[in-house]
Structure formats: C-alpha cells, structure tokens
Amino acid sequence: MTLRGIADAEQLATLTRILDDYCEQAGIEGSQPAREHLPRRLIALFSGGIDSPDDIRMALDNISKDFHTDLRVM
C-alpha cells in the first residue's frame, strides 16, 4: 500500500479488510460505538502516512484500548 493522499479502490478494499478483521478479532460489533469510531481513525492513520497493515493493526489496537477505557469511565 502506498500513500497518495486519497486511497484508490485497492487500498480501500485493503483498509476495509483490515478493519473488518480487526473488529472481528476484538469482538467489536456493528452496533458498538467503537465500530463507528475506528474507521475514522483508520483513515486518519492512512492519511497520516501509516500504510503498513501491521502498523495499522497495532495503532488500532492502541486506539481501541483507549476507547474501551474511556467507555468504562462513563
């Protein structure tokens, strides 16, 4: 994957697979707030130059942990 400012169809398909796989492994379902939050973060990561699937997964893991922690406080 390469960063070009806007993801092409192949990159979007890859990002979608990464997100779907990540959410499935983390037990995040479509109705959970994290499922709406993570795609925005994924695009921000990609737009910011993080384009390795492994790096994206690690970043999502950190974001997801922070998101779940914030929800427990509420």
Buried (B, 14 or more C-beta within 10 A) or exposed (E): BEEEEEBEEEBEEBBEEBBEEBBEEBEBEEEBEBBEBBBEBBBEBBEEEBBEBEEBBEBBEEBBEEBBEEEEEE
